[in-house]
């Protein structure tokens, strides 16, 4: 089955009404939205997933069965559930991380050469060890308050790194960080930044973006950007006290979630990392991981 469409509920809409409008059976849309505890009580602003039948469904006799593997990537329903993110190179401990039960690693892109940036050598080492990769663009925690022009610039930088330095497969996401507890009054600036990210990725690839857009941020940030269809992937930040994060986590609307650890992080293979997990339903919420 193809990736479902994320729909933001509008006033007056019902779950089955959305299904009828999109030619989807009631059973299928109900199955695609396990995060909704009461299908008769959806509210404006809620996220509803509309299942989409793709060509592979027809090839499998229309039963919706498929491998879930995307060309150039390693995403599947059986992909490793547990991962980590780190701000230091993991090249030398890739095998150790795999031995300790980690299935994916998330590393950085940024505008300046930094130790925290993912390199091709590191990416290849992690993949050789059996880990999947994810990437996040981050300069500073509050970079997203810098407005649309900054978003355009950062997107072009991220695109160049993905294509020229890493060889990141097309149609995989680059997460962009909103690494603070953004308040409602700050959301217009964050939204403007992600409008710039959207436009910058398209401009960098001749008018059509090569990569998807994800956000690393609070529940409020993820919700507002999903609502405006500025992101298709969300990585929920570890701080459960951030606005909207508890509800977002409870509803399991994230693609990835960072797990809270003490302020100094969790030492693994003599390196401090932050643990992460994929959504337990990786078909509806693909994590946006890949191989090179």
C-alpha positions as CSV (number, residue, x, y, z in Angstrom):
1,X,0.0,0.0,0.0
2,X,1.3,3.5,-0.8
3,X,2.0,6.0,2.0
4,X,-1.3,7.3,3.4
5,X,-2.4,10.9,2.9
6,X,-2.3,13.0,6.1
7,X,-5.5,15.0,6.3
8,X,-6.3,17.8,8.9
9,X,-9.9,17.5,10.1
10,X,-12.0,20.5,9.2
11,X,-15.1,21.8,11.1
12,X,-18.1,19.5,10.5
13,X,-16.1,16.6,9.1
14,X,-16.5,13.0,10.3
15,X,-14.1,10.1,9.9
16,X,-16.5,8.1,7.7
17,X,-17.4,11.2,5.7
18,X,-13.8,11.7,4.9
19,X,-13.6,8.1,3.8
20,X,-16.6,8.4,1.5
21,X,-15.3,11.6,0.0
22,X,-12.0,9.9,-0.9
23,X,-13.5,6.6,-2.0
24,X,-12.1,4.6,0.9
25,X,-14.0,1.9,2.8
26,X,-15.0,2.6,6.4
27,X,-13.0,-0.5,7.5
28,X,-9.8,0.7,5.8
29,X,-9.9,4.3,7.2
30,X,-10.6,2.9,10.6
31,X,-7.7,0.5,10.4
32,X,-5.4,3.3,9.2
33,X,-6.2,5.5,12.2
34,X,-5.5,3.4,15.4
35,X,-4.5,6.6,17.2
36,X,-8.2,7.7,17.3
37,X,-9.8,6.1,20.4
38,X,-13.4,7.1,19.4
39,X,-14.1,7.3,15.7
40,X,-17.3,9.3,16.4
41,X,-15.3,12.0,18.1
42,X,-12.8,13.5,15.8
43,X,-12.2,17.3,16.2
44,X,-11.1,20.1,13.9
45,X,-7.3,20.1,13.7
46,X,-6.9,16.3,14.4
47,X,-4.8,14.3,11.9
48,X,-6.5,11.6,10.0
49,X,-4.7,9.2,7.7
50,X,-6.4,8.3,4.4
51,X,-5.1,5.0,3.0
52,X,-4.1,5.1,-0.6
53,X,-3.9,2.1,-2.9
54,X,-0.8,2.2,-5.1
55,X,0.3,0.2,-8.1
56,X,2.0,-2.4,-5.9
57,X,-1.4,-3.2,-4.3
58,X,-2.8,-4.2,-7.7
59,X,0.3,-6.3,-8.4
60,X,-0.3,-8.2,-5.2
61,X,-3.9,-9.0,-6.1
62,X,-5.3,-5.9,-4.4
63,X,-4.8,-7.4,-0.9
64,X,-2.6,-4.5,0.2
65,X,0.4,-6.8,0.9
66,X,3.8,-5.5,-0.1
67,X,7.4,-5.6,1.1
68,X,7.2,-1.9,2.3
69,X,10.8,-1.5,0.9
70,X,11.4,1.6,-1.1
71,X,14.1,1.7,-3.8
72,X,17.3,3.2,-2.4
73,X,16.1,2.8,1.2
74,X,15.7,0.1,3.8
75,X,12.3,1.0,5.3
76,X,10.0,-2.0,6.0
77,X,7.5,-3.1,8.6
78,X,10.2,-5.3,10.1
79,X,12.9,-2.5,10.1
80,X,14.8,-2.0,13.4
81,X,12.6,-0.3,16.0
82,X,15.3,1.1,18.3
83,X,17.9,3.8,17.3
84,X,19.9,6.7,18.5
85,X,21.0,10.2,17.5
86,X,24.4,11.6,18.3
87,X,26.4,14.8,17.7
88,X,29.7,13.0,17.3
89,X,31.0,10.6,14.6
90,X,30.0,7.0,15.0
91,X,32.3,5.5,12.4
92,X,34.5,3.6,14.8
93,X,31.7,2.2,16.9
94,X,29.2,1.2,14.2
95,X,29.6,-2.5,14.8
96,X,29.4,-2.0,18.6
97,X,26.1,-0.1,18.2
98,X,24.6,-2.9,16.2
99,X,25.8,-5.4,18.8
100,X,24.0,-3.3,21.5
101,X,20.7,-3.6,19.7
102,X,20.5,-0.3,17.8
103,X,19.0,-0.5,14.3
104,X,19.3,3.1,13.1
105,X,21.4,6.2,13.7
106,X,20.5,9.8,13.1
107,X,23.2,12.3,12.3
108,X,23.5,15.9,11.2
109,X,23.7,18.3,8.3
110,X,24.7,21.9,8.9
111,X,25.9,25.0,7.0
112,X,29.4,24.8,8.2
113,X,31.9,22.0,8.4
114,X,31.5,20.5,11.8
115,X,32.5,17.4,13.7
116,X,28.8,16.7,14.2
117,X,28.1,16.5,10.5
118,X,27.5,13.1,8.8
119,X,30.2,12.1,6.3
120,X,30.1,9.6,3.6
121,X,32.7,7.4,5.3
122,X,30.6,7.3,8.4
123,X,27.4,6.7,6.6
124,X,29.0,3.7,4.8
125,X,30.4,2.3,8.0
126,X,27.0,2.5,9.7
127,X,25.2,0.8,6.8
128,X,27.9,-1.9,6.5
129,X,27.3,-2.6,10.2
130,X,23.6,-3.1,9.5
131,X,22.2,0.3,10.7
132,X,19.8,2.5,8.8
133,X,20.4,6.2,8.5
134,X,18.4,9.4,9.3
135,X,19.5,13.0,9.0
136,X,18.6,16.3,10.6
137,X,19.6,19.8,9.7
138,X,20.5,22.0,12.7
139,X,22.6,25.0,13.2
140,X,21.3,26.5,16.4
141,X,18.3,25.6,18.6
142,X,16.3,28.6,17.6
143,X,17.3,28.9,13.9
144,X,13.7,28.4,12.8
145,X,12.9,31.9,14.2
146,X,15.0,33.5,11.5
147,X,12.3,33.5,8.9
148,X,11.6,32.4,5.4
149,X,14.8,33.5,3.7
150,X,16.8,31.5,6.3
151,X,14.7,28.5,5.6
152,X,15.3,28.8,1.8
153,X,19.1,29.0,2.4
154,X,19.2,26.1,4.9
155,X,17.2,23.9,2.6
156,X,19.6,24.5,-0.3
157,X,22.5,23.7,1.9
158,X,20.9,20.5,3.2
159,X,20.0,19.5,-0.4
160,X,23.6,20.1,-1.5
161,X,25.0,18.0,1.3
162,X,22.5,15.2,0.7
163,X,23.2,15.0,-3.0
164,X,26.9,15.8,-3.2
165,X,28.4,14.5,0.0
166,X,26.2,11.6,1.2
167,X,24.3,10.4,-1.9
168,X,21.0,10.4,0.1
169,X,18.3,8.6,-1.9
170,X,15.5,10.7,-3.4
171,X,12.1,10.7,-1.8
172,X,13.6,10.3,1.7
173,X,13.2,13.1,4.2
174,X,15.6,15.7,5.8
175,X,14.4,16.6,9.2
176,X,14.9,20.3,10.2
177,X,15.3,21.1,13.9
178,X,13.1,23.3,16.1
179,X,15.1,22.4,19.2
180,X,13.2,24.4,21.8
181,X,9.7,24.7,23.4
182,X,8.2,27.0,20.7
183,X,5.3,29.1,22.0
184,X,2.1,29.8,20.0
185,X,3.3,33.4,19.6
186,X,6.5,32.1,17.9
187,X,4.8,29.7,15.5
188,X,4.3,32.3,12.7
189,X,8.1,32.6,12.5
190,X,8.6,28.8,12.6
191,X,5.9,28.4,9.9
192,X,7.6,31.1,7.7
193,X,10.9,29.2,8.1
194,X,9.4,25.9,6.9
195,X,7.7,27.7,4.0
196,X,11.2,28.7,3.1
197,X,12.5,25.1,3.5
198,X,9.7,23.9,1.2
199,X,10.5,26.4,-1.4
200,X,14.3,26.1,-1.0
201,X,14.2,22.3,-1.6
202,X,12.2,22.8,-4.7
203,X,14.4,25.6,-6.0
204,X,17.5,23.4,-5.4
205,X,16.2,20.7,-7.6
206,X,14.8,22.6,-10.6
207,X,11.3,23.2,-9.2
208,X,10.5,19.9,-7.7
209,X,11.9,18.9,-4.4
210,X,14.1,15.8,-4.4
211,X,13.6,15.2,-0.6
212,X,10.8,15.3,1.8
213,X,10.6,17.6,4.8
214,X,10.5,16.5,8.4
215,X,10.6,18.4,11.7
216,X,12.3,17.6,14.9
217,X,10.4,19.5,17.6
218,X,7.6,19.7,20.2
219,X,4.1,18.3,19.8
220,X,2.8,21.8,19.2
221,X,5.4,22.4,16.5
222,X,4.8,19.1,14.8
223,X,1.0,19.6,14.9
224,X,1.1,23.1,13.4
225,X,3.4,22.2,10.6
226,X,1.4,19.1,9.8
227,X,-1.8,21.1,9.7
228,X,-0.3,23.4,7.1
229,X,1.2,20.4,5.1
230,X,4.7,21.9,5.4
231,X,6.1,18.6,6.7
232,X,5.3,15.0,6.1
233,X,7.6,13.5,8.8
234,X,7.7,14.3,12.5
235,X,10.4,13.5,15.1
236,X,9.1,14.3,18.5
237,X,11.6,15.8,20.8
238,X,12.4,14.1,24.1
239,X,11.1,16.8,26.5
240,X,7.7,15.7,27.5
241,X,7.0,19.1,29.2
242,X,7.1,20.9,25.8
243,X,3.8,22.2,24.6
244,X,1.6,19.5,23.0
245,X,4.2,16.8,23.3
246,X,2.4,14.5,25.8
247,X,-0.8,14.4,23.6
248,X,1.2,14.0,20.4
249,X,3.1,11.1,22.0
250,X,0.0,9.5,23.5
251,X,-1.8,9.6,20.1
252,X,1.4,8.1,18.4
253,X,1.3,10.6,15.6
254,X,5.1,10.8,15.3
255,X,7.3,9.0,12.8
256,X,10.2,9.0,15.3
257,X,10.3,9.8,19.0
258,X,13.3,10.7,21.1
259,X,13.4,9.0,24.5
260,X,14.1,11.0,27.6
261,X,17.5,10.3,29.3
262,X,19.4,12.3,32.0
263,X,20.8,15.6,30.8
264,X,24.3,14.1,30.1
265,X,22.8,11.6,27.7
266,X,23.2,7.8,27.6
267,X,26.7,6.4,27.2
268,X,26.8,3.5,24.7
269,X,30.1,2.1,23.3
270,X,31.9,4.9,25.2
271,X,29.9,7.6,23.3
272,X,27.1,9.7,24.7
273,X,23.9,9.3,22.6
274,X,20.2,10.0,22.8
275,X,18.0,6.9,22.2
276,X,15.1,7.1,19.7
277,X,12.3,4.8,18.6
278,X,10.3,4.4,15.4
279,X,6.5,4.6,15.5
280,X,5.2,1.1,16.3
281,X,3.2,1.3,13.0
282,X,6.0,2.0,10.4
283,X,3.7,1.4,7.5
284,X,1.4,4.3,8.4
285,X,4.2,6.3,9.9
286,X,7.4,5.5,7.9
287,X,10.5,6.7,9.8
288,X,12.2,8.3,6.9
289,X,15.3,6.1,7.2
290,X,17.6,5.1,4.3
291,X,20.8,3.4,3.2
292,X,23.7,4.6,0.9
